[in-house]
Amino acid sequence: MVDLFPDLTVTVMAIIRGTKLIVPRGGDDIILSGDRVYLACPTDQINRTLIAFGHAETTAEKVTISGAGAIGIRVAEEIHKLSPETNLTILELDKDKARHAAEMLEYATIISGDSLDPEIILEARLGQGETYIAATNNDEVNILSSLISKRSGASHTVALINLPVFIPLFNSLDLEGVVSPPNLTASSILQEVRSGHIEHVHSIIEEFRFRRKPFLMIKRELKVKQGDAEAILRPFKGFKATYTFAADHPVYNRYPKVASIDFSSVSYVDEVSQARSFGLESELCQAQAINKCLGSSLDNAVGIGNDEIMNEDGLRCHDEFVKHKLLDVMGDLYLLGKPILGEFVGFKSGHALNNKLARALLRVEEAWELVTFDLSNGAARIEPMIQPGCRSIS
């Protein structure tokens, strides 16, 4: 390569051949057909480097995106910004989301319907779409719609996969693009759109670490209380969170106070991450008077007056209050250092009580076991000992 292109500064960092990782050391390693190659080069030489390896990037002329949630909208915006001439079509089953997408994306064609419906596929002309992006909050729909699109004639498919256990299935169906939440950014999806030759958006380390992903599996129910508030963890196949928001206020009383989400079928990014912090105007003024909450404003939080929401655009979703409480829960449990396989149930719990539950879980070792999923075959294995560092809360 150096002899053929002496002006290119390229280093082959790693070669993945099947399940084998090869780190080139002496220049004698050979790149074979089917290898996954990781390169390092200056940014201004990326396109020439890809051309040298026979993988020139091209701009998609037509892109169809299934899912008009936060991810789908952001990807559509970025595609239009980078390539205004690209023909964009958005498929969305939820009519309210489709209407919102039509307001946000005036340059795109919005179709309200199921991406698995043959009539919708015909209307969207998926077979004529150069690139298909499946970005709904349902892994099964993303996999099936990618398969249908590919077999209908799409030259390239990209799918958002929330559960890593589905990735081997996706690969076995001869579908090219997978983007998983640990690596999820709009740019990573766009990287897939621009190139039909990148199979996974993973770092080299993630490529292998991801095969054995550790979880804290809840074995028996654990409950902590503070007054009438309580927080519970109980066994569940997956991760589910239910929260009851019981604050009594004229504004809060007009909106849902209970939310229950099973994250095996719902995207955190779409359904929870957009829920903003909120508070009463009177309480914010008191907090800022003693130098607290100084960064809070109507630009990043929901303000509550005596009988109204103070933000001009209102709530982002009808249940934004209670969903933000779920977001708080997930942040508090994240401090455990490992994702949880279990169900969280909270009633009026806040950060302090959620943290108390996390501490209690680590103290009661018979309430959990460390489980690793070997993603090369989808099997789970029980590890007898907790890994060092998981006791970060004490």
Buried (B, 14 or more C-beta within 10 A) or exposed (E): BEEEBEEBEBEBEBBBBEEEBBEBEEEEBEBEEEBBBBBEBEEEBEEBBBEBBEBEBEBBEBBBBBBBBBBBBBBBBBBBEEBEEBBBBBBBBBEEBBBBBBEBBEEBBBBBBBBBBEEBBEBBBBBEBBBBBBBBBBBEBBBBBBBBBBEBEBBBBBBBBBBBBBBBBBEEBEBBBBBBBEBBEBEBBBBBBBBBBBBBBBEBEBBBEBBEBBBBBBBEEBEBBEEEBBBBBBBBEEBBBBBBBEBEEEBBEEBBBEBEBBBBBBBBBBBBEBBBEBBBEEEBEEBEEEEEBEEBEBEEBBBBEEEEBBBEEEBBBEBBBBBBBBBBBBEBBEEBBBBBBBBBBBBBBBEEBBBBBBBBBBEEEEBBBBBBBBBEEEEEEEBEEBEEEBEEBE
